[in-house]
Amino acid sequence: MGEDSRDDIRRLLKEFGVRADGAIVGHLAAAAGSQPLRLRCTLEDLTDYGAGAPSTRLHLEVEGTIRR
């Protein structure tokens, strides 16, 4: 894997982190309740490979809770 690929991965994850942080903070401010917020983050490959698709698609889920 080239350095350009690594840079793209870092850029994508940084953008996701910044946007997710803002969305979660805004949601916590707007949503009433005292129970922890249960979240799932999903990473999924949306590439159209045509006939050359890999045998296993990229799919990752991470679940967690945010205390209030």
C-alpha positions in Angstrom: 0.0 0.0 0.0 1.3 3.4 -0.9 1.7 6.5 1.2 -1.1 8.2 -0.8 -3.5 5.4 0.4 -2.4 5.9 4.0 -2.9 9.7 3.7 -6.4 9.1 2.3 -7.3 6.8 5.1 -6.1 9.2 7.7 -8.0 12.1 6.1 -11.2 10.1 5.9 -11.0 9.0 9.5 -10.2 12.5 10.7 -13.1 14.0 8.8 -15.4 11.3 10.2 -14.2 11.9 13.8 -14.7 15.7 13.6 -18.2 15.3 12.1 -19.2 12.5 14.4 -18.1 14.5 17.5 -20.3 17.5 16.4 -23.3 15.3 15.6 -23.0 13.4 18.9 -22.6 16.6 21.0 -25.6 18.2 19.2 -27.7 15.1 19.7 -26.9 14.9 23.4 -27.9 18.6 23.8 -31.2 18.0 22.0 -32.2 14.5 23.3 -33.6 14.4 26.8 -32.7 11.6 29.2 -30.1 10.5 31.6 -29.3 7.0 30.3 -26.2 6.5 28.3 -26.4 7.0 24.5 -25.8 3.7 22.7 -24.1 4.1 19.3 -22.9 2.0 16.4 -20.3 3.2 13.9 -20.2 1.3 10.6 -17.5 1.2 7.9 -18.6 -0.3 4.6 -17.0 -0.5 1.2 -19.4 1.1 -1.4 -17.1 0.5 -4.4 -18.7 -0.9 -7.5 -16.1 -3.6 -8.5 -18.3 -5.0 -11.2 -17.3 -8.6 -12.0 -14.0 -8.3 -10.1 -15.5 -7.9 -6.6 -13.4 -9.3 -3.7 -14.8 -12.5 -2.1 -15.3 -10.6 1.2 -16.5 -7.0 1.3 -15.0 -4.6 3.8 -17.5 -4.2 6.7 -16.6 -3.1 10.3 -19.0 -2.2 13.1 -17.9 -0.7 16.4 -20.5 -0.2 19.2 -20.2 1.7 22.4 -21.9 4.0 24.9 -21.6 7.6 25.7 -22.2 8.6 29.3 -24.2 11.7 30.0 
